[in-house]
Amino acid sequence: MEKFFEKYMLNNGVELKNRLVMAPMTTYSANEDDTVSNEELVYYFERSGGVSMVITAAAYVSKNGKGFPGQISAHDDIYIPSLRKIARAIKAQGARAILQIFHAGRQSPPQLVPDGEIVGASSITSDEKQPPRPLKTEEVQQIVKDFYEATRRAIQAGFDGVEIHGANTYLIQQFFSGFTNDRSDIYGGTVEKRLRFPLEILSAVNFAKARFSISDFIVGYRFSPEESEEAGITLDQTLYLIDALADEKLTYLHASLSRFDTKPHRYSGEEKTTVAALQKVINGRVPLISVGSIYTRDDFKRATETEADLLAIGRELLIEPYWVEKLQNEEAFETELDIDAPKALPKNLLNKLLSHPGWVPVKNQ
């Protein structure tokens, strides 16, 4: 376990003070104009002392890419001052500040996007939701440019890096998935063609990094290894994706998992865990961040025994902002949310947690 508290050097020369990262989590708590709220600034500041990097909640990069109420934006230069406040709050505690950037695609609520028009890779929908309008080829290319512009704004705001959100069924994953992409243009069809959109976004992000000559700017990519639908992403397809990504200019890969010890479902190999299968293909080219259900000291011990290079802590940091420091100092810490004494949680985020039983353990419930 001790190596996870030791310094770690990323492949771009950036030194992290340890191997523990704050996972990106939606706060639902931005101001009405999608700028960061004071509640969110306190939330980030309180949780930035122990971890080496803080990955923010997703900021949307296009006007029609918003995915949640109370979500921060990075789609216009007017948001640079807001983004700068977040970066400063995180870096004041000694952590690296990483802005997660995304487009929600078909997951956008109609009331949050212009004219209520949802867009996606294809018109495929689920759960009786409003079908998305398939993006035209030129619109796809504009969104690639939007990721470039959002990265430029992150650089100008003082962030140490960005994380491309290619997970959790949002637009980038919608393009890679055979379930949500039935396009016939250059962005659809074979798995090779479905890979084009993620790679173009990564190239655009790296172009922004190169243009501003910031060699140590961190570029991460988050992905979901598998989908449940029959035509959805299999682990074998994800291995094809990350093999291609690992050959690009990338600082880290970040697996979005419900548990750190998740086992593969549709996979042709013999590895017993998803992390092991991923690491076999990555083969040391970039570090892998794993995440999922790490609450107790025993959870942490077992997670460190996986093959992950770094661990992301999410819901436990909602419960206990100083979890990393207390863990390292062998102090007692909370593993259930005390609703009578929530620790620097924005009100909207707390209400969301309480309205979704089981998302985090809650004391006396």
Helices and strands as residue ranges (DSSP letters): G 2-5, E 8-9, E 15-16, E 20-22, H 38-46, E 53-55, E 59-60, G 77-79, H 80-91, E 96-102, G 105-107, G 110-112, G 114-116, E 119-120, E 133-134, H 137-157, E 161-166, H 171-176, H 191-194, H 196-211, E 218-223, H 235-246, E 252-255, H 274-282, E 288-291, H 297-304, E 310-313, H 315-319, H 323-328, H 347-354
